[in-house]
Amino acid sequence: MQNTLGDLNNHLFAQLERLNDEEIKGEELKEEIERSKAVSNIAKGIIDNGQLVLQAQKFADDQMNADGKMPKLLNGGV
């Protein structure tokens, strides 16, 4: 199973719904807030990683030679 940014979005909205549940109070609310912080931190890492992958792909696309080949230095060669 492969997770997607759509899945991440669904998890974030589900967490938001749990935080908005007015039935949750006291210790249970504190636990949900801590869970939300953890989810948020993980989500940020996933998003940051996705941005890095996108930047690397854009860089690679910009570095392609006219013949469509990646320069040796960027393709693991010397």
Secondary structure by P-SEA (a helix, b strand, c coil): ccccaaaaaaaaaaaaaaaaccccccaaaaaaaaaaaaaaaaaaaaaaaaaaaaaaaaaaaaaccccccccccccccc
